[in-house]
């Protein structure tokens, strides 16, 4: 297995030149299609006089700022809003699965195959329900991984509520249990997230494989390698902090420009820093995606021996 530094170098090398722009173009195109679909759904709801959750929350916040109360006129309106929200999430869920599948296919093409690179990134539209089912099962398994910690924390919180007022030592003990339970839940979610990360790559290489097989193979491939994958992701934290610092500086110069102090120069500096922070963000995100593909290629395939468990 390659070291993380070797995989980062390989990812940077692969991302140079045309593939950076190809990944960016494909990602923007896929996201734009999802945005258009969501906008179309919202417009359709508005034409049918169905209040969306976003409109409801915006109206409620606006009313609260004016010291007023806001609510929908009837229970039926709330039911329509809930049904509309579920349908909207269903549509976005399908587009999320299509995006994940298509982008994984494009990543696998890097350095190997230049043909149909843009068209293939939309290949998920040929099997949307199948891909949405894979995404649903993946999210379900990740959510279930948090269940033990959530149950422990819930029992502790319930005990604190029933036994109140609590002695200071008892309160401290229950607080410690809740904190530990939260940590258990977080660790469980992280383990599951990394265990099933390779499912989209596997689905691309085995398009007829079932969702269950993709998830099982991913879990086998990641056996003993989850902590290395976690460290690989964390190694990019410095770049994200740098991007955040530059973005904050851009905002600071923007405030200076609004206050009229050297407005022209401050505006230019704010714009340049904002552009730089956006470029760093895009560059880092794309490199993280590429290095995950490099990690996948370095892993022993399902069925090969992989010693140890993390």
ABEGO torsion letter per residue (X at the ends): XBBAAAAAAAAAAAABEAAAAAAAAAAAAAAAAAAAAAAAAAAAAAAAGBBBAAAAAAAAAAAAAAGBBBBBABAAAAAAAAAAAAAAAAAAAAAAAAAAAAAAAAAAABGABABGAAAAAAAAAABAAAAAAAAAAAAAAAAAAAAAAAAAAAAAAAAAAAAOBBBAAAAAAAAAAAAAAAAAAAAAAAAAAAAAAAAAAAAAABAABBAAAAAAAAAAAABGAAAAAAAAAAAAAAAAAAAAAAAAAAAAAAAAAAAGBGAAAAAAAAAAAAAAAAAAAAAAAAAAAAAAAAAAAABBBBGBBBBEBX
